[in-house]
Amino acid sequence: MTDALPTSIGDRKRRLSVAYTMAVAAQAGYRVDILDSDRDGVDLRIDTGKAFRPALDISLQATTLLEPPKAGCTAYSLPSCRYERLRMKTQTPRILIVLDLPKQEDRWSSVNFNELVLRHRAYWLSLKDHDPKDIEEISNMHSVRIDIPMRNLFNAASLQRLMALSRTGDI
């Protein structure tokens, strides 16, 4: 029997998406600030702490329902309000990170004497210049189906490239 308070599946998914993003940022040598409240569609801020202070504002999503890849992309249904907030012009670039989790919850993470494993992977997407006319399908008023290129794997190397783009204002 455990004394742990029950948490929802959504809470656990969110916490794993935070852990995944923080692990990638740590590997890349960046720091992460967890924002107190998600009033603006932003969950985290990653910054370098170096000259010009490049940073990224991060909106996190975690799912077991990413569509199978088609034409080099996977599809995700993003809440409409989150979609609109990620398209806004802002001084600090914003990206969406979607953590793709296994369907079976007991496979989401594991720990043993040799390793800590978070499964599967996360992808990133900038919606800054995304034209709503490009959306194939709006499933309802509450969500928007977006295509995420499979090449946008979120890892230390891609985060370093994104930070370089943030430094020059190209994202």
C-alpha positions in Angstrom: 0.0 0.0 0.0 1.3 3.5 -0.9 0.8 6.8 0.8 1.0 8.6 -2.6 -1.9 10.8 -3.6 -3.6 9.6 -6.8 -2.8 11.7 -9.8 -4.5 11.8 -13.2 -3.0 10.3 -16.3 -2.8 13.8 -17.7 -0.8 14.9 -14.7 1.6 12.1 -15.1 2.0 12.7 -18.8 2.7 16.4 -18.1 5.3 15.6 -15.5 7.1 13.2 -17.9 7.1 15.9 -20.7 8.7 18.3 -18.2 11.3 15.7 -17.2 12.1 14.8 -20.8 12.5 18.5 -21.8 14.7 19.2 -18.7 16.9 16.2 -19.5 17.4 17.3 -23.1 18.2 20.9 -21.9 20.6 19.7 -19.3 22.4 17.6 -21.9 22.7 20.6 -24.2 24.0 22.8 -21.3 21.0 25.1 -20.9 18.9 26.0 -18.0 15.1 25.6 -17.6 12.6 27.7 -15.7 9.3 26.1 -15.0 6.6 28.7 -15.1 4.2 29.0 -12.2 1.1 29.3 -14.2 0.2 28.4 -17.8 -1.9 31.5 -18.6 -0.2 32.2 -22.0 0.2 28.6 -23.3 3.8 28.5 -22.1 5.0 25.8 -19.6 8.8 26.3 -19.6 11.5 28.7 -20.7 14.9 27.4 -21.8 17.8 29.8 -22.0 21.5 29.7 -22.5 22.6 32.3 -19.8 25.2 33.4 -22.4 25.6 36.6 -24.5 22.4 38.0 -26.0 20.4 35.6 -23.7 18.8 33.5 -26.4 15.7 31.7 -25.1 12.8 29.6 -26.1 9.3 29.5 -24.6 8.0 25.9 -24.6 4.5 24.6 -24.8 4.4 21.0 -23.7 2.0 18.3 -24.8 2.2 14.5 -24.2 0.2 11.9 -25.9 -0.2 8.2 -26.6 -2.2 9.1 -29.8 0.2 10.4 -32.4 -0.8 9.2 -35.8 1.4 6.8 -37.7 3.9 8.7 -40.0 2.6 9.6 -43.4 4.8 11.5 -45.9 7.4 12.1 -43.3 5.1 13.7 -40.7 3.0 12.6 -37.8 -0.2 14.3 -36.9 -1.4 15.6 -33.5 -4.6 17.3 -32.4 -3.6 20.5 -30.5 -6.2 22.4 -28.4 -7.3 25.4 -30.4 -6.4 27.9 -27.7 -2.9 26.5 -27.5 -2.6 26.7 -31.3 -3.5 30.3 -31.4 -1.2 31.2 -28.6 1.7 29.5 -30.3 1.1 31.4 -33.5 1.2 34.8 -31.8 4.2 37.1 -32.5 6.3 37.3 -29.4 9.8 38.6 -28.6 10.9 35.2 -27.3 10.3 32.4 -29.8 7.8 29.8 -28.9 7.8 26.1 -29.8 5.6 23.2 -29.2 7.1 20.0 -27.9 5.0 16.9 -28.2 6.1 13.8 -26.2 5.1 10.6 -27.9 4.5 8.0 -25.1 3.8 4.3 -25.5 0.2 3.3 -25.3 0.8 1.1 -22.2 1.4 3.4 -19.2 3.7 0.9 -17.5 6.1 1.4 -20.4 6.4 5.2 -20.1 9.4 5.1 -17.9 11.7 2.6 -16.1 14.6 2.8 -13.7 17.2 0.1 -12.9 20.7 0.1 -11.6 22.1 1.0 -15.0 19.7 3.5 -16.5 16.7 5.8 -16.4 14.6 5.4 -19.5 11.8 7.7 -20.7 10.0 6.4 -23.7 9.5 7.1 -26.6 10.6 10.5 -28.0 9.5 14.1 -28.4 9.1 16.3 -31.5 9.2 20.1 -31.8 7.4 22.5 -34.0 7.3 26.2 -34.5 3.8 27.5 -35.4 5.0 31.2 -35.8 4.3 31.3 -39.5 1.8 28.6 -39.6 -1.2 29.5 -41.8 -4.5 28.1 -40.5 -5.4 27.7 -44.2 -2.7 25.0 -44.3 -4.6 22.8 -41.8 -6.1 19.8 -43.5 -8.7 19.1 -41.0 -10.2 21.0 -38.0 -11.7 18.2 -36.0 -13.9 20.5 -34.0 -13.9 23.9 -32.4 -11.7 22.7 -29.6 -8.7 21.2 -31.4 -6.7 21.7 -34.6 -4.9 18.8 -36.4 -1.3 19.8 -37.1 1.4 17.9 -39.0 4.8 17.5 -37.2 7.8 16.6 -39.4 9.5 13.4 -38.1 12.8 15.1 -38.7 12.0 17.5 -35.8 13.1 15.1 -33.1 13.7 17.0 -29.9 17.2 16.2 -28.6 20.3 18.1 -27.5 21.5 18.7 -31.0 18.2 20.0 -32.3 17.8 22.2 -29.2 21.3 23.7 -29.8 20.2 24.5 -33.4 17.0 26.1 -32.2 18.9 28.2 -29.7 21.2 29.4 -32.5 18.1 30.4 -34.5 16.7 32.2 -31.4 19.9 34.1 -31.1 19.6 35.4 -34.7 15.8 35.9 -34.6 15.3 33.2 -37.3 12.7 31.1 -35.5 
